[in-house]
């Protein structure tokens, strides 16, 4: 990682085409701090700029993913604001770049994922959790407010009724309920969660075209909220038209006909179409 010597509360490792970001305060159950948020942002920027990285896996060291904001001092710790620039709270510092990210993101969750531990993973594309994990949007029980854009993300995943239940009550959510509601995409024994996430990352990296995946990820997040599909019809037409001279499309069809694994030449972000509305 470009600034590895300055990273203290996470780890960053690239293996093959997967970047693994690990929250690394296990003694504090990965309690979240402004420093951790800023280090995650640096790691995401490194993954975004590395053309060999195709998937990001986000996990936590130790038994728990993240138990929420660090409240060890008896109050919420907030870094002093800069007078010359707008302040962005620590959860949004991570969820905003995750939402804007061009590459698939897999969250691998064990133990507790409470507060920001739950809101941080909402922009991920996959959330693989341990069978005994638990989630909680506990803000109302701490006199706090939801952060990280979670009042936008959560209803899109589980519906407004379920989001209202979870957020207003602030109760803990068992893994099976999270799975049935759509917050979690898959449950595994705790010892298998990270291996499964890395296995899925490898599958995506070796079978899908990075450019296509990036466009699909962004289109789903941005176009599905529009009032009508008219704008999507127009975008789809331009995208399909661009496939006629796309090296990725040629490779995808050829590899399918030849019954061999694809070797997509396109890279993110360099080869993204220049007409995307976002």
N, C-alpha and C positions, 0 to 999 in steps of 0.2 A: 504494500500500500504506500502511496506517495508520502504520507506523513506518519508513518508507523511509530516513530519515536515519540510523537505527541499523543498517541492513542493510549488511554489508560482504562477506560470503562467498557470498551468493546474489543473484539478481535475481528480481523478481516483476513480471509484466506481464499485464494482462487485455486481451484483444482479442475483441470480440464476446462469446461465451459461454464462452471458454476462458481459464483461468488458466495461465500458463506460469511454472514455477519452475525456475530454472537454477542449478546448482551453479557458482560463479564464482570458482574458484581455478585457472585454467588453467595458470599457471606452476608450480603444485604438482601438476598433473594431478588437480586437484579432490580432493586428499587431505582426508579427513574430520576435522573437529574438533568439540569440544563446542559452540563458537560456531556453526558451520554447522548443527549439529543444532537448536539453539535457534532459529535464524533460519528454518529450514524449518518448524518448529512454528508460528511466528508467521504465516508465509505460508499454511499450511494453514488456520489459524484464520480468516484474512482471506477465503480462498476459501470456507470453509464458511459464513460469515456473509453472503456476498454472493449475494443471490437471483438475480442475473443470470449468475453463474458456474455452468455446468452440468457442465463437465469440467475436470480438472486434468491438465496434461502436465508430467512431471518429466524434466529432461535435464541435461546437463553442458556447460559451455563448453569449447571447444578439442577436441583429438583424443580425449580419454578421458572416460568418464562419471565414474568415481571409482576410484582405485587403492587404496582402503582407508583405514584410519586413518592419521593423520599420525604417522609414526615418525621424523621428521627429527631429533628430539633424541636418538635412540638408545633411546628407551623410549616406552611408551604414555603419552600425555598425558591425565590425568584431572583434571577440575575438582574442587576441594575439595568435600567432602560437607557438606551442611547438617545440623547435629545435630538440628534440630527437624523434619525431614521425611525420608521414605525416599528413598534415592538411586536414580535410574533411569539405567542406562547410555545413552550417546549414541545408539546404534542404535535401541534400544527407544523412545527419546523420539520417533522419527519413525515407526517401524513400527506402534506402538500407535495413534496418531491416524490413520494411513493405513488400518488395519484397521477403525477405528470410523467412518471417513469415510462420508458419505451420497452422495457423487458419484463417478462413474467416474474412475479414475486410469489414465493411459497413461504408461509409462516409455519414453523414447526413448534408446537406448543405443548409443554408438559407442566404439570402442577397448576399453580395459580396464575391467571392472566386477568388482573383486576385493574380497574381504572384505566390508566394509559396502557396497561398491559392488554386490555381489550380494545381500546380505541386505535392503538397503533397498527393492529393487524387488519383493520377493516378495509383498507385499500388493496390488500393482497389479493391475488387471483385464486390462491388455494390456501386453506387453513387446515392443516393436518394436526390433530390434537390427540393427547393421551386419553385413554378411556376413563381415567380418574381425574382429568383436568377439570377446572372450574373457572368460570368467567364472571365478571361483575362490573356493571356500570354504576358504581357505588357513590356517585357524586352527591346525590341528595342526602345521603347518610353522613356526609362529611361537611356539609354546608358549602359545597363547591358547585361548579357548573360543568357540564360536559365539554370536552375539548377535542382538538384534533379533527374538527368537522364531523364529529360522530353523529350529530343530529341529522346530518345529510346522508352519511354513509349507511348507518344502521337500518333505517326504514327501507332502504333500497334492497337490503339483504334479507330482512326477516319480516318486512311489512310494518305498517305504522302501529297496528294494535299491539304486536309483540314488542316493538321498540318502546312504546309507551309503558307497557308492563315492566319491562326490565329497567328502564331509566328512571321512572317515577318511583318505583318501589326500592330501587337500589339493591335488590336481593342478589344473592349468588346464584349462578346458573350452572347446573351440572352438565357434563359433557353430552349426555344423551339428549337433553333438551336443546342444547346448542346445535347438535347435529340435525335433529328433526326440524328445527326452525330455519336452517340454512346458514347459520353463522359459521358452522364447521362443515367442511367438505368431506372429511374422512376421520374415523377414529381408529387408533392402533394402541397396543400395549405401550406403556411409557418408554420401554427400552428400545422400541422399534420406530418411534416417531421420526427421529432425525434421519435414520437410514432410509425410511420410506420417502421422506422429503427429498433426499439426495437422489434416490432412485427415480423419482418423478422428474426432478430437474434434468437428469441425464437423458431421460426419454424425450423430454421436450427439446433439449439441446440437439439431439441427434436425429430427430424425425421431423422437425418443423422448420420452416424458413423464418429466420429472425425478422426480416422486414415485414412479411405477412403477419407474423405474430404481434409485432409492435403496432401495426395499423389496426388489427382486430381489437387489441387491448384498449387502445384509445377510443376507437369508434364505439365500442360497447359502453364505455364510461360516459362519453359525451353525447352521442347521438341518440341513445335510448331515452334521454330525458326530454327530447323535443316534443312539441305538441302534435306534430304530424311527421310522416316519413318522407315528405317531399324533398327536404334537403338531403336525406340519405339516398334517395333515388339518384339524385344528381351526383353525389360523391361516388356511389357504387358504379355509375356509368363511367366516370373518369378512371376509377381504379381498374375496372375490368378492361377498358380500352388500353390501359398501360401494360396489361399482361401480354399483349401481342408481341412486344419486343423485350420482354423481361427475361433475363438469364435465369432468374429463380423459377419462373413458370416453366421454362424449357427443361430445366433440370428436374423439377418436380414431376413432369409428365414422362420424361425419358427414364428416370429412375423407376417410376411405377411400371412402365412397360417392360423394362429390363429386369424387374424384380430384384432390385438391389437398394441398399440404403442411399438416401439422397446426399448430395454434397452441395448445398446451397451456397452460391458465391456472395450473395448480398450480405452487407454488414450494417449494423445499427450503431450510431445514427447516420452514417455517411450516405447510405443508399435509400433513405426514406424518400417517398415522393415529395416533390417540392410544392404540390398544390393542396396539401392537407389543410383543412380549415382551422385546425388547432395549432 
